[in-house]
């Protein structure tokens, strides 16, 4: 399951991702409809789902700040809001990378996708690893 941050609403990203991703694609607001979801509540919501992958461009509030768990994955795209339309293709490329090509490899990781590199750390390995 891919869970998109609410700031990505209204861009049809869920439709573009659903064209190639075999699982469910939804927004964080779908996990708790009718309520305001603060950033610190997101890990608790993710733990209620089966192997969710949370996607955001709000790296300032999530990268190296969220409590990781082996039951979910956080992917932060280092993109300005105006380039959020690039997320589906960049996400697909990330999912084809040998380090992240299965849910089992992604779970427990926080991944930052930048213009020319990918950085990540995991529940088991707290140091940041950067790959080109």
C-alpha positions as CSV (number, residue, x, y, z in Angstrom):
1,X,0.0,0.0,0.0
2,X,1.2,3.5,-0.9
3,X,0.0,6.3,1.3
4,X,0.5,9.8,-0.1
5,X,0.9,12.8,2.2
6,X,-2.1,15.1,2.2
7,X,-0.1,18.0,0.6
8,X,0.0,15.9,-2.6
9,X,-3.8,15.9,-3.0
10,X,-5.3,17.2,-6.2
11,X,-2.5,16.4,-8.6
12,X,-3.7,13.0,-9.8
13,X,-0.5,11.3,-8.5
14,X,-2.5,8.5,-7.1
15,X,-3.9,7.7,-10.6
16,X,-0.4,7.8,-12.2
17,X,1.1,5.5,-9.5
18,X,-1.9,3.1,-9.7
19,X,-1.1,2.6,-13.5
20,X,2.0,0.6,-12.6
21,X,1.8,-0.2,-8.8
22,X,-0.2,-3.4,-8.1
23,X,-1.3,-2.5,-4.6
24,X,-3.6,0.1,-3.1
25,X,-2.8,3.8,-3.4
26,X,-4.4,6.3,-1.0
27,X,-3.9,9.5,0.9
28,X,-3.1,9.7,4.6
29,X,-6.4,11.4,5.1
30,X,-8.2,8.2,3.9
31,X,-6.8,6.4,6.9
32,X,-8.6,8.6,9.3
33,X,-11.3,10.5,7.4
34,X,-12.8,13.7,8.7
35,X,-9.9,14.6,11.0
36,X,-6.8,16.7,11.0
37,X,-3.7,14.5,10.9
38,X,-0.6,16.0,12.5
39,X,2.8,14.7,11.4
40,X,3.5,13.0,14.7
41,X,0.3,10.9,14.3
42,X,1.4,9.5,10.9
43,X,3.6,6.6,12.3
44,X,0.7,5.3,14.4
45,X,-1.7,5.4,11.4
46,X,0.9,3.6,9.3
47,X,1.2,0.8,11.9
48,X,-2.5,0.0,11.5
49,X,-1.9,-0.9,7.8
50,X,-0.1,-3.8,6.2
51,X,3.4,-2.7,5.0
52,X,2.5,0.8,4.0
53,X,4.9,3.1,2.1
54,X,4.4,6.8,3.0
55,X,5.3,9.3,0.3
56,X,6.0,13.0,1.0
57,X,7.8,16.0,-0.3
58,X,7.9,17.4,3.3
59,X,11.4,16.2,4.0
60,X,12.0,18.9,6.5
61,X,9.4,17.3,8.9
62,X,10.1,13.7,8.1
63,X,13.7,13.0,7.1
64,X,15.7,12.0,10.2
65,X,12.8,13.1,12.4
66,X,10.2,10.3,12.2
67,X,10.4,7.2,14.4
68,X,11.0,4.3,12.1
69,X,9.4,0.9,12.5
70,X,10.1,-2.3,10.6
71,X,6.5,-2.4,9.5
72,X,6.5,0.7,7.3
73,X,8.6,2.8,4.9
74,X,8.9,6.5,4.6
75,X,10.0,8.0,1.2
76,X,10.9,11.7,1.1
77,X,11.2,13.4,-2.2
78,X,13.5,16.4,-2.2
79,X,11.5,18.2,-4.7
80,X,9.8,21.6,-4.6
81,X,6.0,21.6,-4.6
82,X,6.0,22.7,-8.3
83,X,7.8,19.4,-9.3
84,X,5.6,17.0,-7.4
85,X,4.3,15.7,-10.7
86,X,7.7,13.9,-11.0
87,X,6.9,11.6,-8.1
88,X,5.3,8.7,-9.9
89,X,8.2,8.2,-12.4
90,X,10.9,8.7,-9.7
91,X,9.1,6.3,-7.4
92,X,8.9,3.7,-10.1
93,X,12.6,4.1,-10.7
94,X,13.3,3.8,-7.0
95,X,11.2,0.6,-6.8
96,X,13.4,-0.9,-9.6
97,X,16.6,-0.2,-7.8
98,X,18.1,-3.5,-6.4
99,X,18.2,-2.2,-2.8
100,X,14.5,-1.3,-2.9
101,X,12.9,-3.6,-5.4
102,X,10.6,-5.4,-3.0
103,X,8.4,-4.5,0.0
104,X,10.6,-6.6,2.3
105,X,13.7,-4.6,1.3
106,X,11.8,-1.3,1.8
107,X,10.2,-2.0,5.2
108,X,12.0,-0.2,8.1
109,X,13.7,2.3,5.9
110,X,13.5,6.1,5.5
111,X,14.6,7.0,2.0
112,X,15.3,10.4,0.6
113,X,15.2,10.8,-3.2
114,X,17.2,13.8,-4.4
115,X,18.0,15.1,-7.8
116,X,21.1,13.0,-8.3
117,X,21.2,10.6,-5.4
118,X,19.3,8.4,-3.0
119,X,20.0,8.4,0.7
120,X,18.6,6.1,3.3
121,X,18.8,4.7,6.8
122,X,16.9,1.9,8.5
123,X,15.7,0.7,11.8
124,X,18.7,-1.6,12.0
125,X,21.3,0.8,10.4
126,X,21.0,4.3,11.7
127,X,23.8,5.8,9.7
128,X,22.9,7.4,6.4
129,X,24.0,5.6,3.3
130,X,24.0,7.6,0.0
131,X,24.0,6.0,-3.4
132,X,24.2,7.6,-6.9
